[in-house]
Amino acid sequence: MSFERFIQLWSYEGNTDPVQEDDFFELEANLGWKFPADYRDAVLKYGLPQMTIELLHSIVEEDLDLREVSEFIHPREILKDTLSWREAGLPDHFIAFAFDSSGSLFCFDLRKTGEPGREVFYYDHDFNIIEADADSFNDWIARFCEVTPHPDWREE
């Protein structure tokens, strides 16, 4: 499953916020670290989806054991947001790239290098714990693409 499919399923009419190569250049230079290629390539090609609540609604209605994503952080904001969360307890070796609806984070581990894709981690800010959530960004996105949109969802 692809990021393009994810966007079709779970964003406002397929709308995305564009991401440019330059948006990663300064961030990666400051970090001395490159984002996983599967994540980087997907957001450069498709942009960041403007999420609806349909994914959350579908997960809840189907009682799935799956954490939902509600917002992707633009690369221009990733470092600022991550530094704020580090003050609140996020370990220093994680970099956030998305939120769930409760404000917890999806992250990459800065200690992980090399390809293919690197693990996605979930930081639960309520309990200050971090857990592996998927083997790669592509695997993480594929799980959401397998969720069936719930038929009675209506956005108001």
Sequence and secondary structure as in RCSB ss.txt:
>XXXX:A:sequence
MSFERFIQLWSYEGNTDPVQEDDFFELEANLGWKFPADYRDAVLKYGLPQMTIELLHSIVEEDLDLREVSEFIHP
REILKDTLSWREAGLPDHFIAFAFDSSGSLFCFDLRKTGEPGREVFYYDHDFNIIEADADSFNDWIARFCEVTPH
PDWREE
>XXXX:A:secstr
  HHHHHHHHEEEEEEE   HHHHHHHHHHHT    HHHHHHHHHH EEEE SHHHHHHHHTT S     EE  H
HHHHHHHHHHHHTT  TTEEEEEE TTS EEEEETT  SSS   EEEEETTTTEEEEEESSHHHHHHHHHTS   
TT    
